Amino acid sequence: MDRSVLVLYGSETGNAQDMAEELGRLCQRLHFRSEVEELDAVELNQIPQSALVQHQLVMFVISTTGQGDMPHNSLLFWKKLLRKKLPPGCLGQLRYTCFGLGDSTYVKFNWAARKLIRRLEQLGATPFFEGYEADEQFPDGVEGCFAGWADRLRQHMLEHHPPPDGQYPLPDEDALPPRWSLEPALKLLKATDPKSPSTTEAEPSTSEQPSERLLPIPDSWEATIVSNDRLTPTTHWQDVRLISFDIPSRAPGDKLDCNPGDCLTIYPKNFPDDVQRLITLMDWADVADQPLDLTACPSLPRGLHASATCTLRDLLLHSVDITAIPRRSFLKNISYFSTDAEHRERLLEFTKTEYLDEYFNYATRSRRSIIEVLEEFTSVRIPVHRLLDIFPIIRGRDFSIANGGAHLRHPSRRDATRIELLVALVKYRTVLRKPRIGLCSRYLESLPLDSLIRVTRKPVLSPIHGAANAQRPLVAMATGTGIAPVRCLIQERLTHLTAAPMILFFGNRNQSADYYFKEEWQSIADRLLVHTAFSRDQVQKIYIQDLIRSEAARIEQLIPQAAIFTVCGGSSKMADACKRAVFDPFLETRDGVDRKKLLDSLTWWQEIW
């Protein structure tokens, strides 16, 4: 077996994918032939021919999503791996390690990694290096966990799988060849007759708003914005919108069907002024508007939604994330193209484990964007052909669908679905006092009514809706825009005439400013009991966990009735506090052993961002 490593990732937000790419580069520097792919890309129909057993070593990087679920881009792989007809020793050749990403405030912490490891070992696979369960709640988060684990992995590889005789590891100061390159398209451009119509420069748009062009996104739907209403007062510190979309059927019988817990994925675009800043900064003006034939490139990044023929400016407007917070790998990659020794040294420092805190201070805590970093390190000039290899791809942003049941019906069209999103626009000032607005927030805010965009639906993996679940009591806990998936579930449950009791604990800052859907809750008071906690409306702050504890007797009666508990919002601390407010009083009375068994079987559905 040749000296090869297969790195596989299951990623929901992109973190696991980024770390898998880092591992691929680490192995390249140790003279391994490395391949990085998502789990669903692995063929398992014929195990002897599968890539899983064709490589010397396999590394898994997998996050846990939802309620202990596998990420969406690993579900097909997982389904195949669970097939009963697979014999126990069929993966006896597989030697692996696994890095899991999780959040310990979730009841099923790092379950995806644990389930994967258990199944691999059932099929005969053996670890070659001890895996790791990273926790978002650790002081340095999963990024710090990964940095330390990757260093230990590298040392293990050097000791147990040293480079071939006469070779040394490639130093960090040397750039690796690009995995994705625009060079073939650029060469084709140079070789084409400059008088040919296909090489005529595209006229750059003079618009100050993002492009209206619809992207070729697989399995997408066309959505029209029909309303974009601000729910909070204009004097309020936070701008929260209820945005409605009309989504027609793609074909007869192919109508969008949504369930509680589903997300609608929005694909934001960059603004022309930011794109021009980068083009000017990198000296790309000569090629920015020349047509590029991407079919000439042997491979392109997964998740790149671009037309076969486009310009560099098109890629920057639609596909390349230039406003993201830079990862350490980005800072390392741009260091190779700095002509200033001090700049290069400083950029490389940020990527070293011993300087991890400096990286956090510079990039994460200050919320610096990629384009701001390039404006500070003015000596960096990234070659245009390495655009897709160095810059991250814009990822779709997932928003919980806020309406369900009968409210999904279009008011006048049978062939269309009405979708509502509750969106808090991300606007703030950094520790450097610089104003910030998130890419997707700025994009959504800029779209006029009747704008047409492409969206995708991300289905819930652990459903808690349906007729059977509606017969179980519901205890919903939500803060801020976390009320969106809860509202969707409540509306769906109302379609079942014999639905069980529902209790809602809702918290926010001020009742007058951010009590979302107040009138709606009042209109169904006979079906829904609501407890509210507005923390800033009195001297003594009150939070929803305080209200939950005050209702301990009622909750104690519901738990044995197989109640469904949901907690949704933007704070892991809030979720953990709610869990303690439910669990602790229940365990403090009567037989603790039997009660713990009840809690172990509890349906606890959590969605925190």
C-alpha positions in Angstrom: 0.0 0.0 0.0 1.5 3.4 -1.0 2.2 6.2 1.4 -1.3 7.8 1.3 -3.8 9.4 3.7 -7.5 9.9 3.2 -9.1 12.7 5.2 -12.9 12.6 5.4 -15.1 15.2 7.0 -18.7 15.6 8.0 -19.4 19.3 8.4 -22.5 21.4 9.0 -21.1 24.9 9.2 -17.7 24.5 7.6 -15.5 24.1 10.7 -14.9 20.4 10.2 -14.2 20.9 6.5 -11.6 23.6 7.2 -9.9 21.4 9.8 -9.9 18.4 7.4 -8.2 20.6 4.7 -5.6 21.5 7.4 -4.9 17.9 8.1 -4.5 17.3 4.3 -1.9 20.0 4.1 -0.1 18.6 7.3 0.2 15.2 5.6 1.4 16.7 2.4 4.3 18.3 4.3 5.2 14.8 5.6 5.3 13.5 2.0 2.0 11.6 2.1 -0.2 11.7 -0.9 -3.3 13.2 0.8 -6.9 13.3 -0.4 -9.6 15.3 1.4 -13.3 14.6 0.7 -16.7 14.8 2.4 -18.0 11.5 3.8 -20.8 11.2 1.4 -18.3 11.1 -1.5 -16.9 7.7 -0.3 -18.2 4.7 -2.1 -19.1 1.8 0.2 -21.0 -0.6 -2.2 -17.9 -2.7 -2.7 -15.7 -2.6 0.4 -12.6 -4.1 -1.1 -12.6 -1.4 -3.8 -13.6 1.4 -1.4 -11.3 4.3 -0.8 -11.7 3.5 2.9 -9.3 0.5 2.6 -7.2 1.8 -0.3 -5.3 4.3 1.8 -2.6 3.6 4.4 -4.3 5.8 6.9 -7.7 7.5 7.2 -8.5 10.6 9.3 -12.1 11.5 10.2 -13.1 15.0 11.2 -16.8 15.2 12.1 -19.1 17.6 13.9 -22.3 16.7 15.7 -25.4 18.6 14.6 -29.0 18.8 15.9 -29.8 16.2 18.5 -26.7 14.0 18.3 -27.1 13.7 14.5 -24.6 13.2 11.8 -24.0 16.2 9.5 -26.1 16.4 6.3 -23.1 15.7 4.1 -22.4 12.4 5.9 -25.9 10.9 6.0 -25.5 8.8 2.9 -22.2 7.4 4.1 -23.7 6.7 7.5 -26.7 4.9 6.1 -24.3 2.6 4.0 -22.1 2.0 7.0 -25.0 0.7 9.0 -26.0 -1.9 6.5 -26.6 -5.2 8.3 -25.1 -7.2 5.4 -21.6 -5.8 6.1 -19.6 -8.6 7.8 -17.9 -7.8 11.2 -14.3 -7.8 9.8 -14.8 -6.1 6.5 -12.9 -3.0 7.6 -10.0 -5.0 9.2 -7.5 -3.1 6.9 -8.7 0.3 8.0 -6.4 2.3 10.4 -8.0 5.5 11.4 -8.1 8.4 13.9 -11.0 10.8 14.5 -11.4 14.4 15.6 -14.9 15.2 16.8 -16.4 18.7 17.2 -19.2 19.2 19.7 -20.8 21.4 22.4 -21.2 20.0 25.9 -24.3 22.1 26.5 -26.1 19.6 24.2 -27.3 16.4 25.9 -25.8 14.2 23.2 -22.3 15.7 23.2 -20.1 14.6 20.3 -22.5 11.7 19.4 -21.6 11.8 15.7 -18.0 11.0 16.4 -18.9 8.4 19.1 -21.4 6.6 16.8 -18.9 6.6 13.9 -16.0 5.2 16.1 -18.3 2.5 17.5 -19.5 1.4 14.1 -15.9 1.4 12.6 -14.7 -0.8 15.4 -17.7 -3.2 15.0 -16.5 -3.7 11.4 -12.9 -4.4 12.4 -11.2 -1.0 12.0 -8.4 -0.1 14.4 -7.2 3.4 15.5 -3.6 4.3 14.7 -3.7 7.5 16.9 -5.9 8.5 19.8 -8.9 10.6 18.7 -10.2 13.7 20.4 -13.6 15.1 21.4 -13.4 18.9 21.1 -15.8 21.0 23.1 -17.0 24.5 22.1 -17.2 25.3 25.8 -13.4 24.8 26.3 -11.6 28.2 26.9 -10.0 28.0 23.4 -13.0 26.4 21.8 -12.7 23.8 19.1 -10.0 25.8 17.2 -7.7 25.6 20.2 -8.5 21.9 20.7 -7.7 21.2 17.1 -4.4 23.1 17.1 -3.0 21.1 20.0 -4.3 17.7 18.7 -2.9 18.3 15.2 0.5 19.1 16.7 0.4 15.8 18.6 -0.7 14.0 15.5 2.1 15.4 13.5 4.7 14.3 16.1 3.1 10.8 16.0 3.3 10.6 12.3 7.0 11.7 12.3 7.8 8.9 14.8 5.8 6.1 13.4 5.5 7.1 9.7 8.7 9.1 9.0 9.3 10.5 5.5 11.1 8.2 3.1 14.9 8.0 3.3 16.7 11.2 2.4 13.6 13.3 2.7 12.6 15.8 5.4 9.3 17.4 6.2 8.5 20.4 4.1 9.0 23.4 6.3 6.0 25.7 7.1 7.8 28.5 5.4 7.4 26.9 2.0 4.2 27.1 0.1 2.5 23.9 -1.0 1.2 23.5 -4.6 -2.4 24.6 -4.9 -5.2 22.1 -4.6 -7.5 24.2 -6.8 -6.0 26.5 -9.5 -7.4 28.9 -12.1 -4.2 28.5 -14.0 -5.7 26.3 -16.8 -8.5 28.8 -17.4 -6.0 31.7 -17.4 -3.7 29.9 -19.9 -6.6 29.2 -22.1 -7.5 32.9 -22.0 -4.0 33.9 -23.1 -4.0 31.3 -25.9 -7.3 32.5 -27.3 -7.5 35.1 -30.1 -7.9 38.5 -28.4 -10.3 39.5 -31.2 -12.6 36.5 -30.5 -16.0 37.5 -29.0 -15.4 35.0 -26.2 -12.6 37.1 -24.9 -14.4 40.4 -24.9 -14.2 42.0 -21.5 -17.4 42.0 -19.5 -18.5 45.5 -18.4 -18.3 45.7 -14.6 -21.6 46.6 -13.0 -22.0 50.1 -11.8 -24.6 49.1 -9.3 -23.8 49.5 -5.6 -26.0 46.5 -4.7 -25.2 42.8 -4.9 -25.7 41.1 -8.3 -29.3 39.9 -9.1 -27.9 37.0 -11.1 -29.3 33.6 -10.0 -26.7 31.1 -9.1 -26.6 27.5 -10.3 -27.2 26.0 -6.9 -28.2 22.2 -7.0 -31.6 21.3 -5.7 -32.6 24.9 -5.1 -35.8 26.8 -5.3 -36.6 30.2 -6.6 -37.9 32.5 -3.9 -39.5 35.9 -4.1 -39.3 38.3 -1.2 -42.9 39.5 -0.5 -42.4 41.3 2.8 -39.5 42.5 5.0 -41.0 43.9 8.1 -39.1 45.3 11.1 -40.6 43.9 14.3 -38.5 46.0 16.8 -38.8 49.8 17.1 -36.4 51.9 15.1 -35.0 53.2 18.4 -34.2 49.7 19.6 -30.6 48.5 19.6 -31.4 45.4 17.5 -33.0 45.3 14.1 -35.2 42.1 13.9 -37.1 41.4 10.7 -39.9 39.0 9.7 -39.1 38.2 6.1 -41.6 36.4 4.0 -40.9 34.4 0.8 -43.2 33.0 -1.9 -41.7 29.8 -3.3 -43.6 28.3 -6.3 -43.4 24.6 -7.3 -40.5 23.6 -9.4 -42.7 21.4 -11.5 -46.1 19.9 -11.3 -46.3 17.9 -8.0 -42.9 19.2 -6.9 -44.0 21.7 -4.2 -41.8 22.8 -1.3 -42.9 20.9 1.8 -41.6 22.0 5.2 -41.6 20.6 8.7 -40.8 22.1 12.1 -37.1 22.2 12.6 -36.4 22.7 8.9 -34.1 25.5 7.8 -34.1 27.7 4.7 -30.6 28.3 3.4 -29.9 31.8 2.0 -26.8 32.3 -0.2 -25.5 35.9 0.4 -23.4 37.8 -2.1 -20.6 40.4 -1.8 -21.1 44.0 -2.5 -19.4 45.5 -5.6 -17.5 48.1 -3.6 -15.8 45.5 -1.4 -15.0 43.4 -4.5 -13.4 46.4 -6.2 -11.3 47.1 -3.0 -9.8 43.6 -3.2 -9.2 43.8 -7.0 -7.4 47.1 -6.6 -5.4 45.8 -3.5 -4.3 42.6 -5.3 -3.6 44.3 -8.7 -6.1 42.1 -10.5 -7.7 44.8 -12.6 -6.2 43.6 -15.9 -7.9 40.2 -15.6 -10.9 41.0 -13.4 -13.4 41.2 -16.3 -12.0 38.7 -18.7 -14.1 35.6 -19.3 -12.7 32.4 -17.7 -13.6 28.9 -18.8 -13.8 27.0 -15.5 -14.3 23.7 -17.4 -10.6 23.9 -18.2 -9.8 23.5 -14.5 -9.5 19.8 -13.5 -11.1 20.3 -10.1 -13.0 23.0 -8.2 -13.9 23.4 -4.5 -17.0 21.6 -3.3 -19.8 24.1 -2.8 -18.6 26.5 -5.5 -21.8 27.7 -7.3 -20.5 29.3 -10.4 -21.3 29.3 -14.1 -19.0 27.4 -16.4 -18.0 30.7 -18.0 -17.6 33.6 -15.7 -15.1 36.4 -14.8 -12.9 36.8 -11.8 -15.2 39.6 -10.7 -18.1 37.2 -10.9 -16.4 34.8 -8.6 -15.6 37.5 -6.1 -19.2 38.9 -6.2 -21.0 35.5 -5.9 -18.7 32.8 -4.5 -15.6 34.0 -2.6 -15.9 35.1 1.0 -13.8 38.2 1.4 -15.5 39.5 4.6 -15.1 36.4 6.8 -12.9 36.3 9.9 -9.7 34.7 8.6 -8.8 31.2 9.9 -5.2 30.5 10.8 -4.7 28.5 7.6 -5.6 31.6 5.6 -3.0 33.7 7.4 -0.4 31.0 6.8 -1.3 30.8 3.1 -1.1 34.5 2.4 2.3 34.8 4.3 3.9 33.0 1.3 3.0 35.9 -1.0 4.3 38.7 1.2 7.4 40.6 0.1 8.1 42.0 3.6 10.0 39.7 5.9 8.4 41.2 9.0 4.9 40.8 7.6 5.7 37.2 6.7 7.0 36.5 10.2 4.1 38.1 11.9 1.5 36.2 9.8 3.3 32.9 10.5 3.3 33.6 14.2 -0.5 33.7 14.2 -0.5 30.1 12.9 1.7 28.6 15.6 0.0 26.9 18.6 2.1 28.8 21.2 0.7 32.1 19.7 -2.9 30.9 19.6 -4.1 33.6 22.0 -2.5 36.3 19.8 -4.4 34.9 16.9 -7.7 35.0 18.8 -7.0 38.6 19.9 -6.1 39.7 16.3 -8.8 37.9 14.3 -11.6 36.4 16.4 -12.1 38.8 19.3 -11.6 41.9 17.1 -13.7 40.4 14.3 -11.3 41.5 11.6 -12.3 40.5 8.1 -10.2 39.0 5.4 -10.2 42.2 3.4 -9.1 44.2 6.4 -6.2 41.9 7.0 -5.0 42.3 3.4 -5.3 46.1 3.8 -3.1 45.9 6.9 -0.5 43.5 5.4 0.0 45.6 2.3 3.0 43.6 1.1 0.8 40.6 0.3 0.0 40.0 -3.4 -1.9 36.8 -3.9 -1.5 35.3 -7.4 -4.8 35.4 -9.2 -4.7 31.7 -10.1 -4.7 30.8 -6.3 -7.9 32.6 -5.6 -10.0 29.4 -4.9 -7.2 27.7 -3.1 -6.6 30.4 -0.5 -9.9 32.2 0.0 -12.9 30.5 1.6 -16.1 29.9 -0.4 -19.2 31.7 0.7 -21.4 29.2 2.6 -25.2 29.4 2.7 -26.6 30.7 6.0 -29.3 28.5 7.6 -32.4 30.1 9.1 -35.0 28.2 11.1 -38.3 28.4 9.3 -40.7 30.4 11.6 -44.1 29.3 10.3 -45.7 25.9 10.1 -48.9 24.0 9.6 -51.7 25.9 7.9 -49.5 29.1 7.8 -47.3 27.5 5.1 -50.2 27.8 2.6 -50.0 30.6 0.2 -53.0 33.0 0.6 -53.9 32.7 -3.1 -51.8 30.2 -5.0 -52.1 26.4 -4.6 -48.8 25.8 -6.3 -46.7 28.0 -3.9 -45.5 27.9 -0.3 -45.2 30.9 2.0 -42.1 30.8 4.2 -41.4 33.2 7.0 -38.0 33.8 8.6 -37.3 35.7 11.8 -33.9 37.3 11.3 -31.9 39.5 13.7 -29.6 41.6 11.5 -26.0 41.3 12.8 -24.9 44.9 13.5 -22.4 45.8 16.2 -19.1 47.5 17.0 -15.9 45.5 17.5 -13.5 45.9 20.4 -11.7 48.3 18.0 -14.9 50.3 17.8 -15.3 49.5 14.1 -18.9 49.1 12.9 -19.8 45.7 11.6 -22.7 44.2 9.8 -22.8 40.5 8.8 -22.5 39.5 5.2 -25.9 37.8 5.1 -27.6 40.6 7.2 -26.3 43.3 4.8 -27.4 41.2 1.8 -30.9 40.6 3.1 -31.3 44.2 4.2 -30.4 45.4 0.7 -32.9 43.3 -1.2 -36.0 45.2 -2.3 -39.4 43.6 -2.3 -40.1 41.3 -5.3 -36.4 40.3 -5.4 -35.8 36.8 -6.8 -33.2 34.6 -5.2 -32.3 30.9 -5.0 -32.6 29.1 -1.7 -32.4 25.5 -0.5 -34.2 23.6 2.3 -32.3 21.8 5.0 -34.5 19.1 6.5 -34.7 18.5 10.3 -32.8 15.3 11.3 -34.5 14.6 14.6 -38.2 15.5 14.0 -40.5 16.2 16.9 -43.7 17.0 14.9 -46.5 14.9 13.6 -49.8 13.5 15.0 -48.1 11.1 17.5 -45.8 13.8 18.9 -48.7 16.2 19.2 -50.3 13.9 21.8 -47.3 14.5 24.1 -47.0 17.7 26.2 -44.7 20.4 24.9 -42.4 22.5 27.1 -40.7 25.1 24.9 -38.0 27.4 26.1 -36.8 30.2 23.7 -35.0 33.5 23.8 -34.8 36.1 21.1 -35.1 34.8 17.6 -34.9 31.3 19.0 -38.7 31.6 19.0 -38.7 30.9 15.3 -38.6 27.1 15.2 -40.8 27.0 18.3 -43.5 29.0 16.6 -43.3 26.7 13.6 -43.8 23.7 15.9 -46.7 25.3 17.8 -48.5 26.2 14.6 -48.0 22.6 13.3 -49.3 21.1 16.5 -52.4 23.3 16.3 -53.4 21.4 13.1 -54.0 18.3 15.3 -57.4 18.7 17.1 -56.4 16.7 20.2 -52.9 18.2 20.7 -51.6 17.9 24.3 -50.9 20.9 26.5 -48.2 23.3 25.5 -46.2 25.6 27.7 -43.9 28.4 26.3 -41.2 30.1 28.3 -40.0 33.1 26.3 -37.3 35.5 27.3 -35.8 38.7 25.9 -34.8 42.2 27.0 -37.8 44.4 26.9 -41.5 43.6 26.5 -42.3 46.8 24.7 -39.5 46.2 22.1 -38.9 42.6 21.5 -41.9 40.5 22.6 -42.2 38.7 19.2 -45.7 37.4 18.2 -47.3 38.6 21.4 -50.8 39.0 19.7 -50.5 35.5 18.2 -49.8 33.9 21.6 -52.7 35.8 23.1 -55.1 34.6 20.4 -54.4 31.0 21.3 -54.3 31.4 25.1 -56.7 28.5 25.4 -54.2 26.1 23.8 -50.9 27.6 24.9 -49.7 28.8 28.4 -47.0 31.5 28.1 -44.5 32.6 30.7 -42.3 35.6 29.8 -39.1 36.9 31.3 -37.9 40.4 30.1 -34.6 40.8 31.8 -34.2 44.6 31.5 -37.8 45.6 32.5 -37.0 45.6 36.3 -34.0 46.3 38.6 -33.7 42.6 39.5 -33.1 40.7 36.2 -35.3 37.8 35.5 -34.4 35.1 33.1 -36.5 32.2 31.7 -34.6 29.6 33.8 -35.9 31.5 36.9 -39.5 31.0 35.6 -38.8 27.4 34.8 -37.7 26.7 38.4 -40.8 28.5 39.7 -42.9 26.0 37.6 -41.0 22.9 38.8 -44.2 21.3 40.2 -46.0 21.5 36.9 -42.9 20.3 35.0 -42.5 17.4 37.4 -46.0 16.2 36.4 -45.3 16.5 32.6 -42.0 14.6 32.5 -43.5 11.1 33.1 -46.1 11.9 30.4 -43.2 11.7 27.8 -43.2 15.5 27.4 -41.1 17.1 24.6 -38.7 19.8 25.8 -37.2 22.3 23.3 -34.7 25.0 24.0 -33.8 27.4 21.2 -31.8 30.6 21.2 -28.4 32.2 20.7 -26.7 31.3 24.0 -25.1 28.0 25.2 -25.2 29.4 28.7 -28.9 29.9 28.5 -29.4 26.4 27.2 -27.3 24.9 30.0 -29.2 27.0 32.6 -32.6 25.8 31.3 -31.4 22.2 31.4 -30.4 22.6 35.0 -33.7 24.4 35.8 -35.6 21.3 34.5 -33.3 18.5 35.7 -32.1 19.7 39.2 -35.5 20.1 40.9 -36.8 16.9 39.4 -33.8 15.0 40.8 -34.0 16.6 44.2 -37.2 14.8 45.2 -38.1 11.2 45.8 -36.2 8.3 44.2 -33.3 9.8 42.4 -32.3 6.6 40.5 -35.7 6.1 38.9 -36.0 9.8 38.1 -32.6 9.8 36.5 -33.8 7.0 34.2 -36.7 9.2 33.2 -34.4 12.1 32.4 -32.1 9.8 30.4 -35.1 8.9 28.1 -36.3 12.5 27.9 -36.8 14.1 24.5 -34.6 17.2 24.8 -34.5 19.1 21.4 -32.0 21.9 21.4 -31.0 24.4 18.7 -28.4 27.0 19.7 -26.4 29.2 17.4 
